[in-house]
Amino acid sequence: MGKESSRLVLGATSVVLLLVIFMLYAAYFTSDVCPFDSWKDHLSNWNGTPHRREVDKGVEVVDPLEFTMRRLVRGEDRVQLETTGFSCHSDLHSEVCVTKKPVTIDNNALIAYLQSSQVQVNHTVRPYARKEDEMAMEQVSPVQILDGNASSPACQFTHDVPAVVFSSGGFTGNIFHEFNEVIIPLFITCYHFKSHLQFVITDFKPWWVRKYNQILTHLSKFEVINAAKDGGVHCFPGAIIGLKYHDNLALSPTEIPGGYSMFDFKHFLRETYNLKIKNVSDIEKPKLLLISRPKTRKFMNEDEMVDMMEELGFEVVVATPNRMSNLDNFAEVLNSCSVMVGAHGAGVTNAVFLPAGAVLVQVVPLGLDWASTAYFGGPAKEMGMHYLEYKIEPKESSLFKEYGPDHPVISDPMSIFMKGYNAARATYVDGQNLMINLVRFRDTLEKAMKFLGH
């Protein structure tokens, strides 16, 4: 009898506990109140960063500012950030300075004043990932970083998210450099912030911001600040000045917060531009996009090339510079293609919008073997594409007729490169056009067809 009474008491207790749990759940998790919000005021290291933000699909958790910022640095740089609140990392291509302390940015003077820094700071950064190139950096304004001992101006605007300061100067105007030195570094530096940051753009180019508005608005939920036009004094809880850079059109997952790869970047582009085709297997009839160059390295027998491509069974789209200028529309065209063909040049960068399993065929002009492989060959494979090179023979270059077979320009391109970049560029980048051998090139396109399973 005693045992039965005990069972009844335990059973009743269990029911009561379940009811209490249910009521707590209803009170907290089905309301607009996050139970953790009531704890934040009691945390000594709470920095004012919102714990969450509303998005279309519900509530998304945002990491605390200090944790998010420290993921940008490693080793001694991280130790310095944690102990002093400020750290800079410099390499061959770029320099990135991070502060998790409050910062006042005077957009007029391009000066960032650190508050409560434990180290004396007087540092200058040109926030563009081409540090080794003097010509590019001449187009990039310096940003000066001073510690809190300096007299800082009063805040006119206060933000509750960190600033990311970068330049749209340098070599922008060339899509390769735009992706290589700004867009991909932006993704590397900012994606793990879940759009909870504010862009401050120096050397502001309105056309560039319009061109990449889709990407900018998917990386930050705030309108960009034009440092030159704004001219105000803005205060932030932290800042990143400069962008992280890894390599040509490359992301190194081991060096990225969250371990993002080129596959993640391409997924980000699909979401950003609302691209429907994920894999080339979703395309019924093979479609080939041919990049048409009107000036240098142009295909002098382009019409005949198109005829041959159509004979092989491709639906051919010829992309002129005018057509490629509207990236919002052109990204959708690229996403519908199985193969892209182009002579080495900035236009080949558009391959980032091709679906997985697509084939990139790069036509390599005379003298540009190394650049073709380094800038596009390696990255193409990291993007999940098949890659084919068509290296022209000397007779297929307009330089052959101009110089003859025995001239060093034809027989020894390395000797021209030894004269310096300007001499080599004038000859091989700006000075040649291409007459493609259709018989040889047909073999390359047949290989592309095999990659597609046709």
ZIDA-V522499 format. One record per backbone hydrogen bond with DSSP energy under -1.0 kcal/mol. CO is the residue of the C=O (numbers start at 1). NH is the residue of the N-H. Records with the same first field share a line. If there is no record, write none. Layout:
BEGIN
CO=NH, NH
END
This chain:
BEGIN
1=5
2=6
3=7
4=8
5=9
6=10
7=11
8=12
9=13
10=14
11=15
12=16
13=17
14=18
15=19
16=20
17=21
18=22
19=23
20=24
21=25
22=26
23=27
24=28
25=29
34=37
36=39
39=42
40=43
43=46
51=62
53=60
55=58
58=55
60=53
64=68
65=69
66=70
69=72
70=73
74=77
75=79
76=80
77=81
78=82
79=83
80=84
81=85
84=118
85=100
87=98
89=96
93=131
94=91
96=89
97=241
98=87
99=239
102=115
103=236
104=113
105=234
106=110, 111
110=144
111=106
112=146
113=104
121=147
123=145
125=143
126=128
127=167
128=130
130=133
133=137
134=138
136=139
137=140
143=125
144=112
145=123
146=114
147=150
157=235
162=198
163=240
164=200
165=242
166=202
169=172
174=178
175=179
176=180
177=181
178=183
179=184
182=186
183=187
184=188
185=189
186=190
187=191
190=193
191=194
193=196
195=197, 221
198=164
199=225
200=166
201=227
202=168
205=209
206=210
207=211
208=212
210=213
212=216
213=217
215=219
216=220
225=201
226=230
227=231
232=107
233=156, 157
234=105
235=159
236=103
238=163
239=99
240=165
241=97
247=250
252=255
253=256
256=259
261=265
262=266
263=267
264=268
265=269
266=270
267=271
268=272
269=273
270=275
278=356
279=282
280=283
286=315
287=338, 339
288=317
289=341
290=319
298=434
299=302
301=305
302=306
303=307
304=308
305=309
306=310
307=311
308=312
309=314
310=313
315=288
317=290
319=292
320=324
325=327
326=330
327=331
329=333
330=334
331=335
333=336
334=337
338=359
339=289
340=361
341=291
342=363
345=348
346=349
347=350
348=351
349=352
350=353
351=354
355=358
356=280
358=386
359=340
360=388
361=342
362=390
363=344
364=392
365=368
368=372
369=373
370=374
371=375
372=376, 377
373=378
376=380
377=381
378=382
379=383
380=385
381=384
384=357
386=360
388=362
390=364
393=396
394=397
396=435
397=400
398=402
399=403
400=404
404=407
407=410, 411
408=412
412=415
413=417
414=418
416=419
417=420
420=424
421=425
422=426
423=427
424=428
425=429, 430
432=297
433=398
434=300
437=441
438=442
439=443
440=444
441=445
442=446
443=447
444=448
445=449
446=450
447=451
448=452
449=454
450=453
END
